[in-house]
Amino acid sequence: MAAPFDLTDDSVVVIIGTGAGGGVLANELAQKGVSVVALEAGGRYLPEDYVNDEWESFGQLAWTDPRTTSGDWRVAKDFSGLPAWIVKAVGGTTTHWAGASLRFQDYEWKAKTTYGDVQGANLLDWPIDGAEMAPWYDLAEKKLGVTRTNGWPGLPGNNNYKVFEAGAKALGYEEVHTGRMAIMSHDDGDRTPCQQTGFCFQGCKWGAKWSSAYTDIPAGEATGNLEVRERAHVARILHDDTGKVTGVEYYDADGNLQMQKARIVCVAGNSFESPRLLLNSASEMFPDGLANSSGQVGRNYMRHMTGSVYATFDKPVRMWRGTTMAGIIQDEARHDPSRGFVGGYELETLSLGLPFMAAFLDPGAWGREFTTALDSYENMAGMWIVGEDMPQETNRVTLNMDVTDQYGLPVANVHFDDHPNDIAMRNHAYARGIAVYEAVGATRVFPTPPYPSTHNLGTNRMSENPRDGVVNRWGQTHDIANLFVSDGSQFTTGAAENPTLTIVALAIRQADHIAGEMSRGAL
Amino acid sequence: MNTPKTPRGMTRRQLLSNAAILGTGFAVGGGFIAAADAAWAREVQALQPQTFATLVQMARDIYPHDKVGDEFYVLAVSGYDTPEAAPAIEAGIAALDAAARGKGFGSYLDTGWERDRVDILRGIEDSAFFQQIRGGLVTGLYNQKAVWPIFGYEGASYEQGGYIDRGFNDINWL
């Protein structure tokens, strides 16, 4: 049963957001007997609500509250009001994610040490490393049911994978398989095994893909220690004269302003909303926003170096059939500066339905060069590129004081310029992706620009030294002991891997730390 | 740092505004208009018949698919045939015709070759009118479920049990 906590109950932990970070943290704390109020800006949608229709699903799940953009990234031109394709719902973007669940490689925790000084990049080592994270990754993989871990089999390859695999093998790539996916490849009696439906991005109607919406959230609620308040949009975090946070103000489902007291506040609203909330919580005592003595809140925004390669063939592929992203080439995910850039990238299968292909293949394009590509949609294969991008201080989330949301709150402006390393890596990846498809007879290839971001990282980064970042090794803000950051915004660097598994592992670890500190009376 | 832009572009409302129009059928009233080859016919409500016919041709020239019939393009732009939208569309098509005359043609519709019409469109592609029509077509044309089979796209699959027993791995030419 969901536990209703009183607004004046100052013993609760308030968690803002219920995705991979907040949703997992809420459940993990609830399992340990901690009282939790989770405030979720979106509504609750479950597998029976999801729709196998790209635009209808986008309308149901996507975060479309206003945001603004600037910088030289193409998203700012093509999708200026939509810098990210992420979700506003209970479960957050875990409803939308494709399920790719990869651990960081050891060197990626130490980007500054490994890569040295990269001009224009604000590189930093994480204060934690692979050895410290290994047991938490173990727990995260068990929780998510990640294929190719714990003895679980990989998913079967679909048509899109078979094309991808044949091209990869022809080029001599060796680390090629159907991925480590948080999609059930076996029957555990709980989540249904993957039925190869092909709408992973629209919410898995079988519940085969892990999402906190129908796993951790209800599990937490069943303890009686977790209350999830839906359609509760947090406006600001409050503090007392000593600088400790005391609660949050939020707009409830009816648009009324409420105040929930708290013993601890954990921010997990994604890398746009989390810094936006800290900045919007500025006060006389903290004029630059909460936890911002370093000036790093909102800075070092990373979105992964991405892009896609599609290719047409002289025979049908029907890439949309089956799991959207169950296919990976990992050979390029290594640090090898002889390629002309630092860090590495993964190549992962990807398909879009016809409606989204029309929107994303070459935004703004028209005429026969574009439409003949869609004419060959049935014969198309596709892959996504995901690689480490460079943190830059000037890539940042700021408040746009000229634009407000439905509550009158300044919205986030997202500024992003590609770093030369990002561009060099993308060009390398395009060439390799094109080579994969040409090796199996592609008749035409399409190096497709990045979509609105789904991997949004780094705007409240973790640092050993309070001068360099916003949170410490536990995600606890350097400035305020009872204020934590629990989402991907705490990433110091982005690594080449899809971030969800790491966000989940950090959340499990943070829950253990917070519960321990609470029972010691330290928080 | 660049000046932040006000929110525009792909907001949900804009994205879905055209898609939402689909399926409402044809409005009744106003003049009756048919294509020269009688492949489609409909009654226009607020736009001049010639304007609507030009708009349909423009839509096809922006996203030409030879296997997609005119009825899909008609439906994709039918949302502009309202009293609210009509003045801007009339003005936009008038400018398009003026551009055609500037290149020596009688009107856009009288321009016989697609390459010449595309050349006219290239001359106005940065205009708000062109971008409105093009942007609307991305959902207005490609989000019509009836158009998907022409491209081979199969749409929703959950109701059929996914593809686990329906060819998710049936590729046979590798």
Contacts between the chains, C-beta under 8 A, distances in Angstrom:
chain1	res1	chain2	res2	distance
A	51	B	156	7.7
A	52	B	155	7.1
A	52	B	156	3.5
A	52	B	157	6.1
A	52	B	158	5.0
A	52	B	159	7.6
A	53	B	155	7.4
A	53	B	156	6.3
A	55	B	15	6.7
A	55	B	16	6.4
A	55	B	19	5.6
A	55	B	139	6.3
A	55	B	143	5.3
A	58	B	12	6.9
A	58	B	15	7.2
A	59	B	12	5.6
A	59	B	15	7.9
A	59	B	16	5.5
A	62	B	12	6.5
A	64	B	11	5.7
A	64	B	12	3.8
A	64	B	13	7.7
A	66	B	7	4.2
A	66	B	11	7.5
A	67	B	7	6.7
A	68	B	4	4.4
A	68	B	5	5.6
A	68	B	6	6.7
A	68	B	7	5.7
A	69	B	4	7.3
A	69	B	5	6.5
A	70	B	1	6.3
A	70	B	2	3.9
A	70	B	3	6.8
A	70	B	4	5.0
A	70	B	5	6.8
A	71	B	1	7.9
A	71	B	2	6.2
A	76	B	2	7.9
A	76	B	5	7.4
A	78	B	9	7.2
A	78	B	10	7.8
A	79	B	9	5.3
A	79	B	10	4.6
A	80	B	5	5.1
A	80	B	7	7.2
A	80	B	8	5.9
A	80	B	9	4.2
A	81	B	7	3.8
A	81	B	8	5.5
A	81	B	9	4.6
A	81	B	10	6.3
A	81	B	11	5.0
A	82	B	9	6.5
A	82	B	10	4.6
A	82	B	11	6.9
A	156	B	168	7.7
A	156	B	169	6.3
A	157	B	169	6.3
A	158	B	163	7.6
A	158	B	168	4.6
A	158	B	169	5.5
A	159	B	167	7.9
A	159	B	168	6.7
A	159	B	169	6.1
A	159	B	170	6.9
A	159	B	171	4.3
A	162	B	169	6.7
A	162	B	171	5.2
A	162	B	174	5.9
A	163	B	171	7.0
A	163	B	174	6.7
A	166	B	174	4.9
A	194	B	164	7.6
A	195	B	158	8.0
A	195	B	161	6.2
A	195	B	162	3.5
A	195	B	163	7.8
A	195	B	164	4.8
A	196	B	162	4.8
A	196	B	163	4.5
A	196	B	164	4.3
A	196	B	168	3.9
A	197	B	157	5.1
A	197	B	158	5.3
A	197	B	162	3.5
A	197	B	163	6.8
A	198	B	157	5.7
A	198	B	162	7.1
A	198	B	163	6.3
A	198	B	168	7.7
A	199	B	156	7.6
A	199	B	157	7.2
A	199	B	158	7.0
A	205	B	158	4.6
A	206	B	158	7.7
A	206	B	162	7.6
A	315	B	173	4.6
A	316	B	152	7.1
A	316	B	171	7.7
A	317	B	171	6.4
A	318	B	152	7.2
A	318	B	154	7.7
A	318	B	167	7.2
A	318	B	170	7.9
A	318	B	171	7.7
A	320	B	153	6.8
A	320	B	154	7.0
A	321	B	154	7.6
A	321	B	157	7.6
A	321	B	163	4.2
A	321	B	166	7.6
A	321	B	167	6.2
A	321	B	168	4.4
A	322	B	162	7.9
A	322	B	163	5.5
A	322	B	168	3.6
A	322	B	169	7.0
A	353	B	153	6.3
A	353	B	155	7.5
A	354	B	142	5.9
A	354	B	148	5.7
A	354	B	151	5.3
A	354	B	153	4.0
A	355	B	139	7.1
A	355	B	142	5.1
A	355	B	143	4.7
A	357	B	142	8.0
A	358	B	138	5.5
A	358	B	141	7.7
A	358	B	142	3.8
A	359	B	10	7.8
A	359	B	138	5.3
A	359	B	139	7.6
A	359	B	142	7.7
A	364	B	134	7.8
A	366	B	62	4.7
A	366	B	63	6.3
A	366	B	125	7.7
A	366	B	134	5.6
A	367	B	62	7.3
A	367	B	64	7.4
A	367	B	118	6.1
A	368	B	64	5.8
A	370	B	63	7.5
A	371	B	63	5.3
A	371	B	64	5.4
A	371	B	65	5.5
A	374	B	65	7.3
A	374	B	142	7.6
A	374	B	151	6.4
A	375	B	65	6.2
A	375	B	67	7.3
A	375	B	151	7.2
A	377	B	151	4.6
A	377	B	152	6.2
A	377	B	153	6.2
A	378	B	151	6.6
A	378	B	152	3.2
A	378	B	153	7.4
A	394	B	1	7.0
A	400	B	4	5.0
A	402	B	4	7.2
A	402	B	6	7.4
A	403	B	4	7.5
A	403	B	6	6.1
A	403	B	7	6.2
A	411	B	7	7.5
A	413	B	4	4.3
A	415	B	1	5.8
A	415	B	2	7.2
A	415	B	4	7.9
A	440	B	174	6.6
A	452	B	10	7.7
